[in-house]
Amino acid sequence: MTYKKVRVMERWFARRRKSKVLELADRQMILATDTVADLQKAVAAAVEGKKKEAANHIGHLSKIEHEIDELRRSIFEELTKDTMPPQDREDIMHLVKRLDEMADHVKDAARALDLMLKTQIINVFWDPLSFVATKLVEITKILRKAIEALGTNPLKAKKLAITIDKIEGEIDEKYQHVKELLLKYSDDMSMATVLFLRDFAEEMEHVADACDDTADYVRILAATREF
């Protein structure tokens, strides 16, 4: 086989490898967004007293989170084969790690909610918790759009990242409100219920923080791609 043919084959395999990595990364983004949607549905069902339906959404979420773990390992395995520029490889690794961290917090929030279903929650908590869950769906969808815009419209990616920062601020305010409610009503609930509520609110706030951290990284990447 001639040297020229070898080089052509190398380029062909490189393109296939890069395409596979990006395909896996895109799949991870979709699934990470899906876990948040399931969490929101579980909260909505819990508000209506539909505990079995809420538990089903939590179970589905757990299965998706397991697939996200598998995807992360597959992506890292592909990236070790050095078939794309080092900087591109590093950027994808950072994004994958951040999305995986976000999914971990969603999973922990779902576990706390699952325990909450076994207790009696004072109704006043559901409004701010539902607000946060709904906003998390919004913020993750915007994050996905921001990541997708990196390769085609860096300016749009930066604007979307700024929007994420604003929504994270709204979520933080509601999280603070939940903590104030815990102070006010802690004596009216069991200690276990208070702990489950605190953990649930905290993990959802961590999801928002993970989105915001990822958005900050998107802004950095967008700035390097504007010129």
C-alpha positions as CSV (number, residue, x, y, z in Angstrom):
1,M,0.0,0.0,0.0
2,T,1.4,3.4,-0.9
3,Y,2.1,6.2,1.6
4,K,-0.6,8.3,-0.1
5,K,-3.3,5.6,0.4
6,V,-2.2,5.2,4.1
7,R,-2.7,8.9,4.7
8,V,-6.1,8.9,3.1
9,M,-7.2,6.0,5.3
10,E,-5.9,7.8,8.4
11,R,-7.9,10.8,7.6
12,W,-11.0,8.7,6.9
13,F,-10.6,6.9,10.3
14,A,-10.0,10.2,12.0
15,R,-13.2,11.7,10.6
16,R,-15.2,8.6,11.7
17,R,-13.7,8.7,15.2
18,K,-14.4,12.4,15.6
19,S,-18.0,11.9,14.4
20,K,-18.5,9.0,16.8
21,V,-17.2,11.1,19.8
22,L,-19.5,14.0,18.9
23,E,-22.4,11.6,18.4
24,L,-21.9,10.1,21.9
25,A,-21.5,13.6,23.4
26,D,-24.7,14.7,21.8
27,R,-26.5,11.7,23.1
28,Q,-25.2,12.5,26.6
29,M,-26.6,16.0,26.4
30,I,-30.0,14.7,25.4
31,L,-30.1,12.2,28.2
32,A,-28.9,14.7,30.8
33,T,-31.8,17.0,29.7
34,D,-34.2,14.0,29.9
35,T,-33.2,13.3,33.5
36,V,-34.2,16.8,34.5
37,A,-37.5,16.5,32.7
38,D,-38.2,13.3,34.6
39,L,-37.4,15.0,37.9
40,Q,-39.8,17.8,37.1
41,K,-42.5,15.3,36.2
42,A,-41.9,13.4,39.4
43,V,-42.3,16.6,41.4
44,A,-45.5,17.5,39.5
45,A,-46.9,14.0,40.3
46,A,-45.9,14.3,43.9
47,V,-47.7,17.7,44.2
48,E,-50.9,16.0,43.1
49,G,-50.4,13.1,45.5
50,K,-49.7,10.7,42.7
51,K,-46.9,8.9,44.5
52,K,-46.8,5.8,42.3
53,E,-46.5,8.0,39.2
54,A,-43.8,10.0,40.8
55,A,-41.9,6.9,41.7
56,N,-42.2,5.7,38.1
57,H,-40.6,8.9,36.9
58,I,-37.8,8.5,39.4
59,G,-37.2,4.9,38.3
60,H,-37.0,6.0,34.7
61,L,-34.6,8.8,35.6
62,S,-32.3,6.3,37.4
63,K,-32.1,4.1,34.3
64,I,-31.2,7.1,32.1
65,E,-28.5,8.2,34.6
66,H,-27.0,4.7,34.3
67,E,-26.8,5.1,30.5
68,I,-25.2,8.5,31.0
69,D,-22.4,6.9,33.1
70,E,-21.9,4.3,30.3
71,L,-21.7,7.1,27.7
72,R,-19.2,9.0,29.7
73,R,-16.9,5.9,29.8
74,S,-17.4,5.3,26.1
75,I,-16.6,9.0,25.2
76,F,-13.4,8.9,27.3
77,E,-12.4,5.7,25.7
78,E,-12.8,7.2,22.2
79,L,-10.9,10.3,23.2
80,T,-7.9,8.3,24.3
81,K,-7.4,7.2,20.7
82,D,-6.0,10.6,19.8
83,T,-8.0,11.1,16.6
84,M,-8.7,14.8,17.0
85,P,-6.8,17.9,17.9
86,P,-5.7,17.9,21.6
87,Q,-7.6,21.1,22.3
88,D,-10.9,19.7,20.9
89,R,-10.4,16.6,22.9
90,E,-9.8,18.6,26.1
91,D,-12.9,20.8,25.5
92,I,-15.1,17.7,25.0
93,M,-13.8,16.1,28.1
94,H,-14.5,19.2,30.2
95,L,-18.1,19.4,28.9
96,V,-18.7,15.7,29.4
97,K,-17.5,15.9,33.0
98,R,-19.7,18.8,33.7
99,L,-22.8,17.2,32.2
100,D,-22.0,14.0,34.2
101,E,-21.8,16.0,37.4
102,M,-25.1,17.6,36.6
103,A,-26.7,14.2,36.1
104,D,-25.3,13.0,39.4
105,H,-27.0,15.8,41.3
106,V,-30.2,15.1,39.5
107,K,-29.9,11.5,40.6
108,D,-29.3,12.5,44.2
109,A,-32.3,14.9,44.1
110,A,-34.4,12.1,42.8
111,R,-33.3,9.8,45.7
112,A,-34.2,12.5,48.2
113,L,-37.6,13.0,46.5
114,D,-38.2,9.2,46.6
115,L,-37.7,9.3,50.4
116,M,-40.0,12.4,50.6
117,L,-42.8,10.3,49.0
118,K,-42.7,8.1,52.1
119,T,-43.3,11.1,54.5
120,Q,-45.9,13.9,54.9
121,I,-44.8,17.1,53.4
122,I,-46.4,20.4,54.3
123,N,-48.0,21.8,51.2
124,V,-46.3,25.2,51.4
125,F,-43.1,23.6,50.3
126,W,-44.4,22.3,47.0
127,D,-44.8,25.7,45.2
128,P,-41.1,26.8,45.4
129,L,-39.9,23.2,44.8
130,S,-42.1,23.0,41.7
131,F,-40.8,26.3,40.5
132,V,-37.2,25.2,40.8
133,A,-37.9,21.9,39.0
134,T,-39.6,23.7,36.2
135,K,-36.8,26.2,35.9
136,L,-34.2,23.4,35.8
137,V,-35.9,22.0,32.7
138,E,-35.7,25.4,31.1
139,I,-32.1,26.0,32.1
140,T,-30.9,22.6,30.8
141,K,-32.6,23.0,27.4
142,I,-30.9,26.4,27.0
143,L,-27.6,24.9,28.0
144,R,-27.9,22.3,25.3
145,K,-28.7,25.0,22.7
146,A,-25.6,26.9,23.9
147,I,-23.3,23.9,23.5
148,E,-24.7,23.2,20.1
149,A,-24.2,26.8,19.0
150,L,-20.5,26.7,19.9
151,G,-19.6,25.3,16.5
152,T,-21.8,27.5,14.4
153,N,-22.6,30.7,16.3
154,P,-20.3,31.5,19.2
155,L,-22.0,34.9,19.9
156,K,-25.4,33.1,20.3
157,A,-23.7,30.6,22.6
158,K,-22.4,33.5,24.8
159,K,-25.9,35.1,24.9
160,L,-27.5,31.8,25.9
161,A,-24.9,31.3,28.6
162,I,-25.8,34.7,30.1
163,T,-29.5,33.7,30.1
164,I,-28.5,30.6,32.1
165,D,-26.8,32.7,34.6
166,K,-29.9,34.8,35.1
167,I,-32.1,31.7,35.6
168,E,-29.7,30.3,38.0
169,G,-30.1,33.4,40.1
170,E,-33.9,32.9,40.1
171,I,-33.4,29.3,41.3
172,D,-31.0,30.4,44.0
173,E,-33.7,32.9,45.3
174,K,-36.3,30.1,45.5
175,Y,-33.7,27.8,47.3
176,Q,-33.2,30.5,49.9
177,H,-37.0,30.7,50.3
178,V,-37.2,27.0,50.9
179,K,-34.5,27.3,53.6
180,E,-36.6,30.0,55.3
181,L,-39.6,27.8,55.2
182,L,-37.6,25.0,56.8
183,L,-36.8,27.3,59.7
184,K,-40.4,28.3,60.0
185,Y,-42.0,24.8,59.8
186,S,-39.3,22.4,61.0
187,D,-41.0,21.9,64.3
188,D,-44.2,20.8,62.5
189,M,-42.4,17.9,60.7
190,S,-40.3,14.9,61.7
191,M,-36.6,15.3,61.6
192,A,-36.3,12.8,58.8
193,T,-38.8,14.8,56.7
194,V,-36.8,18.0,57.3
195,L,-33.6,16.3,56.2
196,F,-35.2,14.9,53.1
197,L,-36.6,18.3,52.1
198,R,-33.3,20.0,52.8
199,D,-31.4,17.4,50.7
200,F,-33.8,17.6,47.8
201,A,-33.7,21.4,47.6
202,E,-30.0,21.4,48.0
203,E,-29.4,18.9,45.2
204,M,-31.7,20.8,42.8
205,E,-29.7,23.9,43.6
206,H,-26.6,21.9,42.8
207,V,-28.0,21.0,39.4
208,A,-28.5,24.7,38.7
209,D,-25.0,25.4,39.8
210,A,-23.6,22.7,37.5
211,C,-25.5,24.2,34.6
212,D,-24.2,27.6,35.4
213,D,-20.6,26.3,35.7
214,T,-21.0,24.6,32.3
215,A,-22.4,27.8,30.9
216,D,-19.3,29.7,32.1
217,Y,-17.1,27.2,30.3
218,V,-19.3,27.6,27.2
219,R,-18.6,31.3,27.4
220,I,-14.9,30.7,27.5
221,L,-15.0,28.4,24.5
222,A,-17.2,30.8,22.6
223,A,-14.7,33.6,23.2
224,T,-11.9,31.5,21.6
225,R,-14.1,30.8,18.6
226,E,-15.2,34.3,17.7
227,F,-12.2,35.2,15.7
